[in-house]
Amino acid sequence: MSARGRPIRCASGTPERVTQAGIGLLLAAFALDSLDQPLLAITTALGGALLIVGAIRGWCPGGLLAQRVAAAPREEQQPVER
């Protein structure tokens, strides 16, 4: 969440969102092809679903990580004396 309590959004336009959705669909197709390896299929399907939903809603793929970094407390670093 940003300082105002809203989720961080991409400033992406239509081409970026279409590309993101296309990559999500390719991952979903790979997940269907990998059904004989359940762990790989589940992981790939979750990644593809995240990209597709992110493209529809306008989320950045790295937006979830940016929210966690922004929410984590920053540690003060002391200068190292030489």
N, C-alpha and C positions, 0 to 999 in steps of 0.2 A: 504494500500500500504506500502511496505517496504521503506527503505531509498532510494533505487535506483529506485523507481517508479513501481516496479513489485508487483503483488499480492502475499501475503503470501501463500505458498504451504505446504502441508503435506509431511513428509518424509515417507509416507505410501507405503507399497508394495501391491502386488496383493491381498493377502488374506484380508487385511483391506479394500481395495476398493470394493471387492466382497461382504464383509459383510455389508458395508455401502449401497451398491446398493440393497442388499436383504432387509435390514431394510426399505429403501425407498419404495420398492415394497410392503412390508407388510403395511406400512402406506397408500399407494395408495389404496390397497384393503380395508383397514378399512374405507377410505374416501368414496369408492363406496358403502360400506355397510351402511354408515351413511347418505345417501342422504335425509332421512326424517328430518334431523337436519342440515340445510344449513350452519350455522356458524361453527359447528364442522367439517362438510365435507370439507368446503373451507380451514379451517385452517390446517387440516390434509393433504389435497392434496398439499397445498403449502409446508409444511414440507417435505413430501415425494418427491416432485419434487426437492426441494433444495438438499436433500440427494442424489438423483439419479444423478443430474447434477454434484454435487460435486464429486461423485465417478468417473464419466466419465472424468471430468476435473482435478481431483487430488486435490481438495480443502479440507481443514479441515472443519468439521462442525462448529468448533469454530473460524475459520479463520476470519469471518466477524467481530466478536466481538474483536478479537485481533487487527484488522486494526483500529477500532474505538478507542480503548484504546491507541494504538501507536500514533494516530493522535491527541488525546486530549492533550492540554497543561498541563504540570505538575505544580502543585502548590508547592511552597517552604514552607516547614513546619518549623516553628520556634521551637527550643527546649523549653520545658516547664520548668520554673524555680520553684523550690520548696522551 
